[in-house]
Every structure is written in C-alpha cells, then in structure tokens.
Amino acid sequence: MFFFVWSYIFQDGPVTSERINAALCLYFIAGLIWAFFYLVMYDLKPESFNIKGADLDNFIYYSFITLSTLGYGDITPLSPTARAFSYVEAVLGQIYLAVIIARIVSLHLAFAKLPCSKP
C-alpha cells in the first residue's frame, strides 16, 4: 500500500488536492509501519524500550511522537537498535514534511496560478 500511494503521489500531471491528501495519508501510513517495527522489536527484546503497557496503541503513540519529533519522553528507547530506529524515523519524518509535502504543495500552487488553456 505504501508504494502504491507513493507512486500515485509522484505520477505525471497536475498536483491536485487529492495528491496532497495522499501525501498526508502516506505520512500516517509510515507512522503505523514504524509502530509495527517497534512492537516487533519489543517482542524480540523487551528491554529495548522503557515503556509501561507495551501494546500496539502505545507504540503507535510513540511512533507519531517520534515522527513529528515532539518527544514527550514518557517512552524512551534503551537499546542501540531502538535508538537507531527512533532517530531514523525522526529524521525521515522531518525530511518528508520539509521536502516532500512542501514540494507537492508548492507544485499545487504553481499549477493553480497557470492560465487555463482555452480551445
């Protein structure tokens, strides 16, 4: 699903509001994928995180807090692998917003300013 949405976002043609929405949905899909990785990591090595109540809901919360680089600190990565995944998620989340979303929105605005071609 991730790659299907990715290919839809970057297909040729004008950037519509649907593509912007798809790009935002892709951000949420990425957060859910990271949450699954964290849950698997915890299942394989429970000491990877300082967390109370290690269920999917808590890892979804942690993933989106990390993806947005908000970082409350109530859940912390302890193992080197968990730390590496966390900082990669944080960096990719910011790059995605700063580069991909900004580029798509700017292309949308550029297409909106173009004069309509009349037959």
Secondary structure as GFF3:
##gff-version 3
##sequence-region A 1 119
A	DSSP	alpha_helix	2	9	.	.	.	ID=ss1
A	DSSP	alpha_helix	17	44	.	.	.	ID=ss2
A	DSSP	three_ten_helix	46	48	.	.	.	ID=ss3
A	DSSP	beta_strand	49	50	.	.	.	ID=ss4
A	DSSP	alpha_helix	56	67	.	.	.	ID=ss5
A	DSSP	beta_strand	76	77	.	.	.	ID=ss6
A	DSSP	alpha_helix	80	95	.	.	.	ID=ss7
A	DSSP	pi_helix	96	101	.	.	.	ID=ss8
A	DSSP	alpha_helix	102	113	.	.	.	ID=ss9
###
